[in-house]
Amino acid sequence: FRLTFSLDTTFSGRFLFIEATHKAPGKKARGFSPVYNTTGQHCLTFYYHMRGKGIGSLNVHLRTVGMVTNNVRTLWSLSGHQGNRWLRAEVSFNTTANFQVIFEGVRGNSSRGDIAIDDMTLDIGSCG
C-alpha cells in the first residue's frame, strides 16, 4: 500500500520549492499533505536539496487529526548547507489517529539558500 503526494525527479510531476529571497530570517513556509485515514506504523520517504550559505532548516511534522486530538509533533529536522545534490530521507513513525504530514522550511540568516523537496511517498510499515 503506497500513498504519494507531490511528484517527482522524473520531470513529469511537481516538487516543493522554498525560496528564501525577500523573506525575513526565521520566516516559515509550509506544504501540507492530504489527511490520511490510516493508523499504525508508516514509512515516509522523500528527497531534499538544501544548498546555500546561511540556509535555514527543513522540518517534517506529523499532525494527528481526530475528534479528541489535533496535535503536531516533529518527525525529522535538518539545518544548514547539505551540498549541491539531492539526498534521500526515510522517517518511520507510528500513529493511532488520522494524520497529515507537514513539510516546513525555515529561512536562515541569508537569502542565499533554497530548499526543495521531491518524490514524497508514504508506505504502510516501518522503513528499511
Disulfide bonds with the S-S distance in Angstrom:
Cys43-Cys127 2.01
